Every structure is written in C-alpha cells, then in structure tokens.
Amino acid sequence: MSAAAPCCRPTFFPSVFNQVPATTVQSRLRDSFCRWGLPEAFGLDCGHPWGIWNDLPTAFALWLVGLGIALHFCPVGQKQLQGVVEKAQDTGQRWAEAGRCHSVAELQARLDEMDRIQREEYPSLGGHSRWAVFPQLQQPLRSYSLAWEEEHWELRRAQEYLAGHTALRRASSQGQVRIYNRRYSVGVKHRHETVQVYYEVETGEWVFLSATGVVLRRLRATEISRERIRSLDVSA
C-alpha cells in the first residue's frame, strides 16, 4: 500500500496477509495517521482488505472514503505501476534481514529502525536525506486522532462512493441474492434470474433490477450505517 504522504509505517504481520483481520490493519493505519496525519489519497493493490476483487467496495474501502481519502486501485496484475512502493518493500526486507530475527517484535523493531535511517539519514537527493529535502512532511497537513474521526467521519461520502457501483447477482432457487453476505429476497418468481443491484443514497435502499432494467424490489440497506462501516462489519 502507498499513500500521497509517508504516513504508513512499514508493518510486519505474522501471518499470510489475506488472513490478517481487517480490524487489525485498521488499527495499524490509525496509529500511522496519528503519527503522520491523514493522507489525501491511497494507491492500493487489489486484495484483502482493500477490495476491487468484487463488484461492491469492502467495508474497509468505505471506511477510508468516509475519512475523506481518495482511493486509487492498481489494475490487477500490473504491480509495475506501484514500482516505488514495491521497491521500497524489497529494500525494507533486505535491510531488516528478516532471516536473522528471532521474533516478530525484533523484526518490527528492525523495520522501524531501517525505515528511520532511510528517511532521516540515507543520502538520496543531492547527498541529503529525504527528511532534510522535504521538511514540510514532518508537519501533517491533516491532523488525525480517534476523537477527530468520531466527529468528522462522514457516512454520506461512503454512501456516494458505494452508489457508484453496481453488482450483478444470480438469484437462488428461493429467489434470494447475497449482498455483503446477507440474503435479500427479490421473489421466488425471479429465481435463477440475473439481478442488478445498486445502492440509492437518498433512500438508503438496495434497488434490485431485472436484466432489462425493470425495478423488482427496493429493500432497506440497514448494514450501510456509520457504526457498521466504522467497525468494518457490514455483513449482518
């Protein structure tokens, strides 16, 4: 993951990344935001917990958008478009010498120190460190705290982002479709049909359409709420 400012501390997770709970990643990001401030945009790979592998944004993506962060996903299979980030990760792993570490804590400490050296001491631009060349980055343009998030996180931003996506679902034999792992009924008479679904901001409803665009049903999207999104749980 990359950001418009150096807000994200290199972090080691002691498991395969797609098995790391989204709430754990969220907690680490909040720590980074407190240190470096809130970025204006994220450049993201496709995958857990960021999204884009499915037709609707993840709860994690909705949370970030609600903070006022623009999301820019790297096209699938084109990591070269994130070349700076990929190279930085490679450098961090080599400098930290993960194979010499005896614990997760030791590896994280080494990553933190190597990150500090590369940022504050390593001569990279005209013989000067990045810290010296870009002193303005030491002062966050958008300060962040959990109290700030409580006051300023906006559901409307997340809703409008969600409304820009349309999902395709095939109704089950009972005429049900799944949205965020929750079952919605469009009627038994529409079983096995392909159904289009989108979110309507003004009414807070899921709108279900036939393949030809006829409205089949409108149902309240109770999972799209401030509390559910910020807790990264829109599946119940």
C-alpha positions as protocol buffer text, in pm:
chain_id: "A"
residue {
  index: 1
  type: MET
  ca { x: 0 y: 0 z: 0 }
}
residue {
  index: 2
  type: SER
  ca { x: 116 y: 352 z: -70 }
}
residue {
  index: 3
  type: ALA
  ca { x: -11 y: 697 z: 15 }
}
residue {
  index: 4
  type: ALA
  ca { x: 25 y: 1053 z: -103 }
}
residue {
  index: 5
  type: ALA
  ca { x: 237 y: 1128 z: 205 }
}
residue {
  index: 6
  type: PRO
  ca { x: 471 y: 895 z: 402 }
}
residue {
  index: 7
  type: CYS
  ca { x: 202 y: 812 z: 654 }
}
residue {
  index: 8
  type: CYS
  ca { x: 225 y: 437 z: 665 }
}
residue {
  index: 9
  type: ARG
  ca { x: 475 y: 273 z: 894 }
}
residue {
  index: 10
  type: PRO
  ca { x: 620 y: -48 z: 746 }
}
residue {
  index: 11
  type: THR
  ca { x: 441 y: -316 z: 944 }
}
residue {
  index: 12
  type: PHE
  ca { x: 500 y: -689 z: 975 }
}
residue {
  index: 13
  type: PHE
  ca { x: 203 y: -919 z: 1024 }
}
residue {
  index: 14
  type: PRO
  ca { x: 292 y: -1272 z: 1145 }
}
residue {
  index: 15
  type: SER
  ca { x: 58 y: -1448 z: 901 }
}
residue {
  index: 16
  type: VAL
  ca { x: -46 y: -1452 z: 536 }
}
residue {
  index: 17
  type: PHE
  ca { x: -179 y: -1103 z: 469 }
}
residue {
  index: 18
  type: ASN
  ca { x: -520 y: -1215 z: 343 }
}
residue {
  index: 19
  type: GLN
  ca { x: -571 y: -1384 z: 681 }
}
residue {
  index: 20
  type: VAL
  ca { x: -497 y: -1071 z: 885 }
}
residue {
  index: 21
  type: PRO
  ca { x: -824 y: -936 z: 1032 }
}
residue {
  index: 22
  type: ALA
  ca { x: -928 y: -613 z: 865 }
}
residue {
  index: 23
  type: THR
  ca { x: -972 y: -456 z: 1209 }
}
residue {
  index: 24
  type: THR
  ca { x: -602 y: -523 z: 1282 }
}
residue {
  index: 25
  type: VAL
  ca { x: -499 y: -342 z: 964 }
}
residue {
  index: 26
  type: GLN
  ca { x: -738 y: -60 z: 1052 }
}
residue {
  index: 27
  type: SER
  ca { x: -579 y: -26 z: 1397 }
}
residue {
  index: 28
  type: ARG
  ca { x: -228 y: -3 z: 1248 }
}
residue {
  index: 29
  type: LEU
  ca { x: -343 y: 258 z: 999 }
}
residue {
  index: 30
  type: ARG
  ca { x: -498 y: 466 z: 1276 }
}
residue {
  index: 31
  type: ASP
  ca { x: -164 y: 459 z: 1457 }
}
residue {
  index: 32
  type: SER
  ca { x: 10 y: 581 z: 1140 }
}
residue {
  index: 33
  type: PHE
  ca { x: -248 y: 853 z: 1086 }
}
residue {
  index: 34
  type: CYS
  ca { x: -186 y: 979 z: 1440 }
}
residue {
  index: 35
  type: ARG
  ca { x: 188 y: 999 z: 1367 }
}
residue {
  index: 36
  type: TRP
  ca { x: 191 y: 1128 z: 1010 }
}
residue {
  index: 37
  type: GLY
  ca { x: -152 y: 1280 z: 958 }
}
residue {
  index: 38
  type: LEU
  ca { x: -436 y: 1184 z: 729 }
}
residue {
  index: 39
  type: PRO
  ca { x: -333 y: 1139 z: 362 }
}
residue {
  index: 40
  type: GLU
  ca { x: -537 y: 1277 z: 76 }
}
residue {
  index: 41
  type: ALA
  ca { x: -522 y: 955 z: -127 }
}
residue {
  index: 42
  type: PHE
  ca { x: -416 y: 592 z: -119 }
}
residue {
  index: 43
  type: GLY
  ca { x: -271 y: 393 z: -405 }
}
residue {
  index: 44
  type: LEU
  ca { x: -386 y: 37 z: -337 }
}
residue {
  index: 45
  type: ASP
  ca { x: -323 y: -313 z: -463 }
}
residue {
  index: 46
  type: CYS
  ca { x: -622 y: -538 z: -524 }
}
residue {
  index: 47
  type: GLY
  ca { x: -696 y: -779 z: -243 }
}
residue {
  index: 48
  type: HIS
  ca { x: -783 y: -815 z: 123 }
}
residue {
  index: 49
  type: PRO
  ca { x: -890 y: -593 z: 291 }
}
residue {
  index: 50
  type: TRP
  ca { x: -881 y: -314 z: 32 }
}
residue {
  index: 51
  type: GLY
  ca { x: -1114 y: -456 z: -231 }
}
residue {
  index: 52
  type: ILE
  ca { x: -1179 y: -433 z: -607 }
}
residue {
  index: 53
  type: TRP
  ca { x: -1184 y: -814 z: -647 }
}
residue {
  index: 54
  type: ASN
  ca { x: -1561 y: -792 z: -611 }
}
residue {
  index: 55
  type: ASP
  ca { x: -1824 y: -564 z: -764 }
}
residue {
  index: 56
  type: LEU
  ca { x: -1904 y: -378 z: -440 }
}
residue {
  index: 57
  type: PRO
  ca { x: -1648 y: -193 z: -225 }
}
residue {
  index: 58
  type: THR
  ca { x: -1541 y: -354 z: 100 }
}
residue {
  index: 59
  type: ALA
  ca { x: -1628 y: -211 z: 439 }
}
residue {
  index: 60
  type: PHE
  ca { x: -1261 y: -115 z: 466 }
}
residue {
  index: 61
  type: ALA
  ca { x: -1277 y: 89 z: 147 }
}
residue {
  index: 62
  type: LEU
  ca { x: -1598 y: 257 z: 265 }
}
residue {
  index: 63
  type: TRP
  ca { x: -1430 y: 345 z: 596 }
}
residue {
  index: 64
  type: LEU
  ca { x: -1135 y: 507 z: 418 }
}
residue {
  index: 65
  type: VAL
  ca { x: -1363 y: 705 z: 187 }
}
residue {
  index: 66
  type: GLY
  ca { x: -1563 y: 823 z: 488 }
}
residue {
  index: 67
  type: LEU
  ca { x: -1240 y: 970 z: 623 }
}
residue {
  index: 68
  type: GLY
  ca { x: -1206 y: 1177 z: 307 }
}
residue {
  index: 69
  type: ILE
  ca { x: -933 y: 963 z: 149 }
}
residue {
  index: 70
  type: ALA
  ca { x: -949 y: 909 z: -228 }
}
residue {
  index: 71
  type: LEU
  ca { x: -882 y: 550 z: -341 }
}
residue {
  index: 72
  type: HIS
  ca { x: -680 y: 463 z: -650 }
}
residue {
  index: 73
  type: PHE
  ca { x: -659 y: 90 z: -720 }
}
residue {
  index: 74
  type: CYS
  ca { x: -373 y: -56 z: -919 }
}
residue {
  index: 75
  type: PRO
  ca { x: -506 y: -266 z: -1211 }
}
residue {
  index: 76
  type: VAL
  ca { x: -488 y: -640 z: -1147 }
}
residue {
  index: 77
  type: GLY
  ca { x: -156 y: -793 z: -1250 }
}
residue {
  index: 78
  type: GLN
  ca { x: 21 y: -460 z: -1306 }
}
residue {
  index: 79
  type: LYS
  ca { x: 233 y: -417 z: -994 }
}
residue {
  index: 80
  type: GLN
  ca { x: 488 y: -225 z: -1201 }
}
residue {
  index: 81
  type: LEU
  ca { x: 253 y: 71 z: -1173 }
}
residue {
  index: 82
  type: GLN
  ca { x: 333 y: 68 z: -800 }
}
residue {
  index: 83
  type: GLY
  ca { x: 705 y: 36 z: -866 }
}
residue {
  index: 84
  type: VAL
  ca { x: 822 y: 278 z: -597 }
}
residue {
  index: 85
  type: VAL
  ca { x: 620 y: 100 z: -330 }
}
residue {
  index: 86
  type: GLU
  ca { x: 724 y: -248 z: -442 }
}
residue {
  index: 87
  type: LYS
  ca { x: 1091 y: -147 z: -443 }
}
residue {
  index: 88
  type: ALA
  ca { x: 1059 y: 14 z: -101 }
}
residue {
  index: 89
  type: GLN
  ca { x: 915 y: -310 z: 40 }
}
residue {
  index: 90
  type: ASP
  ca { x: 1202 y: -507 z: -114 }
}
residue {
  index: 91
  type: THR
  ca { x: 1458 y: -267 z: 32 }
}
residue {
  index: 92
  type: GLY
  ca { x: 1296 y: -280 z: 374 }
}
residue {
  index: 93
  type: GLN
  ca { x: 1306 y: -660 z: 379 }
}
residue {
  index: 94
  type: ARG
  ca { x: 1673 y: -670 z: 276 }
}
residue {
  index: 95
  type: TRP
  ca { x: 1785 y: -403 z: 521 }
}
residue {
  index: 96
  type: ALA
  ca { x: 1592 y: -555 z: 812 }
}
residue {
  index: 97
  type: GLU
  ca { x: 1739 y: -902 z: 743 }
}
residue {
  index: 98
  type: ALA
  ca { x: 1427 y: -1089 z: 845 }
}
residue {
  index: 99
  type: GLY
  ca { x: 1607 y: -1423 z: 849 }
}
residue {
  index: 100
  type: ARG
  ca { x: 1824 y: -1306 z: 1138 }
}
residue {
  index: 101
  type: CYS
  ca { x: 1530 y: -1208 z: 1358 }
}
residue {
  index: 102
  type: HIS
  ca { x: 1417 y: -1437 z: 1639 }
}
residue {
  index: 103
  type: SER
  ca { x: 1074 y: -1287 z: 1699 }
}
residue {
  index: 104
  type: VAL
  ca { x: 802 y: -1077 z: 1542 }
}
residue {
  index: 105
  type: ALA
  ca { x: 888 y: -794 z: 1782 }
}
residue {
  index: 106
  type: GLU
  ca { x: 1253 y: -799 z: 1677 }
}
residue {
  index: 107
  type: LEU
  ca { x: 1164 y: -789 z: 1308 }
}
residue {
  index: 108
  type: GLN
  ca { x: 924 y: -498 z: 1363 }
}
residue {
  index: 109
  type: ALA
  ca { x: 1190 y: -310 z: 1557 }
}
residue {
  index: 110
  type: ARG
  ca { x: 1439 y: -362 z: 1274 }
}
residue {
  index: 111
  type: LEU
  ca { x: 1184 y: -245 z: 1016 }
}
residue {
  index: 112
  type: ASP
  ca { x: 1118 y: 68 z: 1221 }
}
residue {
  index: 113
  type: GLU
  ca { x: 1489 y: 146 z: 1250 }
}
residue {
  index: 114
  type: MET
  ca { x: 1566 y: 82 z: 883 }
}
residue {
  index: 115
  type: ASP
  ca { x: 1270 y: 298 z: 786 }
}
residue {
  index: 116
  type: ARG
  ca { x: 1403 y: 580 z: 1007 }
}
residue {
  index: 117
  type: ILE
  ca { x: 1753 y: 551 z: 861 }
}
residue {
  index: 118
  type: GLN
  ca { x: 1627 y: 554 z: 503 }
}
residue {
  index: 119
  type: ARG
  ca { x: 1406 y: 853 z: 574 }
}
residue {
  index: 120
  type: GLU
  ca { x: 1628 y: 1062 z: 803 }
}
residue {
  index: 121
  type: GLU
  ca { x: 1990 y: 964 z: 733 }
}
residue {
  index: 122
  type: TYR
  ca { x: 2034 y: 790 z: 398 }
}
residue {
  index: 123
  type: PRO
  ca { x: 2171 y: 1033 z: 133 }
}
residue {
  index: 124
  type: SER
  ca { x: 1929 y: 1007 z: -156 }
}
residue {
  index: 125
  type: LEU
  ca { x: 1867 y: 1352 z: -307 }
}
residue {
  index: 126
  type: GLY
  ca { x: 2170 y: 1566 z: -380 }
}
residue {
  index: 127
  type: GLY
  ca { x: 2353 y: 1397 z: -94 }
}
residue {
  index: 128
  type: HIS
  ca { x: 2078 y: 1491 z: 150 }
}
residue {
  index: 129
  type: SER
  ca { x: 1821 y: 1272 z: 324 }
}
residue {
  index: 130
  type: ARG
  ca { x: 1453 y: 1288 z: 234 }
}
residue {
  index: 131
  type: TRP
  ca { x: 1393 y: 1431 z: 582 }
}
residue {
  index: 132
  type: ALA
  ca { x: 1620 y: 1726 z: 502 }
}
residue {
  index: 133
  type: VAL
  ca { x: 1490 y: 1785 z: 149 }
}
residue {
  index: 134
  type: PHE
  ca { x: 1121 y: 1770 z: 242 }
}
residue {
  index: 135
  type: PRO
  ca { x: 1096 y: 1916 z: 596 }
}
residue {
  index: 136
  type: GLN
  ca { x: 731 y: 2004 z: 532 }
}
residue {
  index: 137
  type: LEU
  ca { x: 642 y: 1636 z: 556 }
}
residue {
  index: 138
  type: GLN
  ca { x: 728 y: 1648 z: 927 }
}
residue {
  index: 139
  type: GLN
  ca { x: 417 y: 1859 z: 983 }
}
residue {
  index: 140
  type: PRO
  ca { x: 95 y: 1679 z: 884 }
}
residue {
  index: 141
  type: LEU
  ca { x: -135 y: 1882 z: 663 }
}
residue {
  index: 142
  type: ARG
  ca { x: -437 y: 1699 z: 803 }
}
residue {
  index: 143
  type: SER
  ca { x: -403 y: 1608 z: 1168 }
}
residue {
  index: 144
  type: TYR
  ca { x: -577 y: 1295 z: 1289 }
}
residue {
  index: 145
  type: SER
  ca { x: -692 y: 1143 z: 1615 }
}
residue {
  index: 146
  type: LEU
  ca { x: -961 y: 893 z: 1701 }
}
residue {
  index: 147
  type: ALA
  ca { x: -1159 y: 1177 z: 1856 }
}
residue {
  index: 148
  type: TRP
  ca { x: -1129 y: 1365 z: 1525 }
}
residue {
  index: 149
  type: GLU
  ca { x: -1257 y: 1058 z: 1340 }
}
residue {
  index: 150
  type: GLU
  ca { x: -1554 y: 1029 z: 1575 }
}
residue {
  index: 151
  type: GLU
  ca { x: -1654 y: 1385 z: 1488 }
}
residue {
  index: 152
  type: HIS
  ca { x: -1562 y: 1410 z: 1120 }
}
residue {
  index: 153
  type: TRP
  ca { x: -1613 y: 1068 z: 964 }
}
residue {
  index: 154
  type: GLU
  ca { x: -1890 y: 1115 z: 704 }
}
residue {
  index: 155
  type: LEU
  ca { x: -2141 y: 846 z: 614 }
}
residue {
  index: 156
  type: ARG
  ca { x: -2253 y: 1048 z: 312 }
}
residue {
  index: 157
  type: ARG
  ca { x: -1911 y: 1018 z: 147 }
}
residue {
  index: 158
  type: ALA
  ca { x: -1916 y: 641 z: 191 }
}
residue {
  index: 159
  type: GLN
  ca { x: -2273 y: 619 z: 63 }
}
residue {
  index: 160
  type: GLU
  ca { x: -2195 y: 817 z: -251 }
}
residue {
  index: 161
  type: TYR
  ca { x: -1890 y: 601 z: -321 }
}
residue {
  index: 162
  type: LEU
  ca { x: -2100 y: 286 z: -279 }
}
residue {
  index: 163
  type: ALA
  ca { x: -2370 y: 427 z: -506 }
}
residue {
  index: 164
  type: GLY
  ca { x: -2116 y: 444 z: -787 }
}
residue {
  index: 165
  type: HIS
  ca { x: -2100 y: 63 z: -804 }
}
residue {
  index: 166
  type: THR
  ca { x: -2345 y: -186 z: -950 }
}
residue {
  index: 167
  type: ALA
  ca { x: -2349 y: -555 z: -857 }
}
residue {
  index: 168
  type: LEU
  ca { x: -2470 y: -850 z: -1062 }
}
residue {
  index: 169
  type: ARG
  ca { x: -2621 y: -1146 z: -877 }
}
residue {
  index: 170
  type: ARG
  ca { x: -2791 y: -1467 z: -980 }
}
residue {
  index: 171
  type: ALA
  ca { x: -3100 y: -1532 z: -771 }
}
residue {
  index: 172
  type: SER
  ca { x: -3114 y: -1864 z: -589 }
}
residue {
  index: 173
  type: SER
  ca { x: -3390 y: -2123 z: -625 }
}
residue {
  index: 174
  type: GLN
  ca { x: -3566 y: -1936 z: -341 }
}
residue {
  index: 175
  type: GLY
  ca { x: -3537 y: -1605 z: -527 }
}
residue {
  index: 176
  type: GLN
  ca { x: -3268 y: -1470 z: -294 }
}
residue {
  index: 177
  type: VAL
  ca { x: -2944 y: -1284 z: -365 }
}
residue {
  index: 178
  type: ARG
  ca { x: -2648 y: -1208 z: -138 }
}
residue {
  index: 179
  type: ILE
  ca { x: -2526 y: -857 z: -67 }
}
residue {
  index: 180
  type: TYR
  ca { x: -2233 y: -835 z: 174 }
}
residue {
  index: 181
  type: ASN
  ca { x: -2305 y: -1193 z: 280 }
}
residue {
  index: 182
  type: ARG
  ca { x: -2663 y: -1106 z: 371 }
}
residue {
  index: 183
  type: ARG
  ca { x: -2961 y: -1264 z: 196 }
}
residue {
  index: 184
  type: TYR
  ca { x: -3223 y: -1046 z: 29 }
}
residue {
  index: 185
  type: SER
  ca { x: -3535 y: -1181 z: -137 }
}
residue {
  index: 186
  type: VAL
  ca { x: -3640 y: -1050 z: -478 }
}
residue {
  index: 187
  type: GLY
  ca { x: -3923 y: -1302 z: -507 }
}
residue {
  index: 188
  type: VAL
  ca { x: -3946 y: -1671 z: -594 }
}
residue {
  index: 189
  type: LYS
  ca { x: -4078 y: -1586 z: -939 }
}
residue {
  index: 190
  type: HIS
  ca { x: -3735 y: -1438 z: -1018 }
}
residue {
  index: 191
  type: ARG
  ca { x: -3539 y: -1748 z: -915 }
}
residue {
  index: 192
  type: HIS
  ca { x: -3227 y: -1819 z: -1122 }
}
residue {
  index: 193
  type: GLU
  ca { x: -3254 y: -1479 z: -1292 }
}
residue {
  index: 194
  type: THR
  ca { x: -2962 y: -1237 z: -1317 }
}
residue {
  index: 195
  type: VAL
  ca { x: -3033 y: -937 z: -1096 }
}
residue {
  index: 196
  type: GLN
  ca { x: -2865 y: -595 z: -1092 }
}
residue {
  index: 197
  type: VAL
  ca { x: -2825 y: -425 z: -756 }
}
residue {
  index: 198
  type: TYR
  ca { x: -2721 y: -74 z: -663 }
}
residue {
  index: 199
  type: TYR
  ca { x: -2739 y: 146 z: -355 }
}
residue {
  index: 200
  type: GLU
  ca { x: -2958 y: 456 z: -354 }
}
residue {
  index: 201
  type: VAL
  ca { x: -2821 y: 729 z: -130 }
}
residue {
  index: 202
  type: GLU
  ca { x: -3134 y: 935 z: -72 }
}
residue {
  index: 203
  type: THR
  ca { x: -3349 y: 644 z: 46 }
}
residue {
  index: 204
  type: GLY
  ca { x: -3076 y: 424 z: 195 }
}
residue {
  index: 205
  type: GLU
  ca { x: -3211 y: 128 z: -3 }
}
residue {
  index: 206
  type: TRP
  ca { x: -3081 y: -151 z: -221 }
}
residue {
  index: 207
  type: VAL
  ca { x: -3254 y: -132 z: -557 }
}
residue {
  index: 208
  type: PHE
  ca { x: -3292 y: -464 z: -740 }
}
residue {
  index: 209
  type: LEU
  ca { x: -3341 y: -459 z: -1117 }
}
residue {
  index: 210
  type: SER
  ca { x: -3408 y: -720 z: -1379 }
}
residue {
  index: 211
  type: ALA
  ca { x: -3158 y: -773 z: -1660 }
}
residue {
  index: 212
  type: THR
  ca { x: -3368 y: -533 z: -1867 }
}
residue {
  index: 213
  type: GLY
  ca { x: -3368 y: -260 z: -1601 }
}
residue {
  index: 214
  type: VAL
  ca { x: -3714 y: -313 z: -1451 }
}
residue {
  index: 215
  type: VAL
  ca { x: -3725 y: -248 z: -1075 }
}
residue {
  index: 216
  type: LEU
  ca { x: -3804 y: -574 z: -898 }
}
residue {
  index: 217
  type: ARG
  ca { x: -3780 y: -463 z: -539 }
}
residue {
  index: 218
  type: ARG
  ca { x: -3641 y: -198 z: -305 }
}
residue {
  index: 219
  type: LEU
  ca { x: -3519 y: -301 z: 40 }
}
residue {
  index: 220
  type: ARG
  ca { x: -3369 y: -107 z: 327 }
}
residue {
  index: 221
  type: ALA
  ca { x: -2988 y: -141 z: 345 }
}
residue {
  index: 222
  type: THR
  ca { x: -2962 y: -145 z: 723 }
}
residue {
  index: 223
  type: GLU
  ca { x: -2599 y: -259 z: 714 }
}
residue {
  index: 224
  type: ILE
  ca { x: -2489 y: 67 z: 548 }
}
residue {
  index: 225
  type: SER
  ca { x: -2460 y: 273 z: 864 }
}
residue {
  index: 226
  type: ARG
  ca { x: -2198 y: 482 z: 1037 }
}
residue {
  index: 227
  type: GLU
  ca { x: -2149 y: 225 z: 1315 }
}
residue {
  index: 228
  type: ARG
  ca { x: -2132 y: -81 z: 1090 }
}
residue {
  index: 229
  type: ILE
  ca { x: -1887 y: 69 z: 841 }
}
residue {
  index: 230
  type: ARG
  ca { x: -1652 y: 214 z: 1101 }
}
residue {
  index: 231
  type: SER
  ca { x: -1646 y: -124 z: 1279 }
}
residue {
  index: 232
  type: LEU
  ca { x: -1584 y: -293 z: 939 }
}
residue {
  index: 233
  type: ASP
  ca { x: -1888 y: -515 z: 976 }
}
residue {
  index: 234
  type: VAL
  ca { x: -2148 y: -479 z: 702 }
}
residue {
  index: 235
  type: SER
  ca { x: -2228 y: -849 z: 673 }
}
residue {
  index: 236
  type: ALA
  ca { x: -2505 y: -884 z: 930 }
}
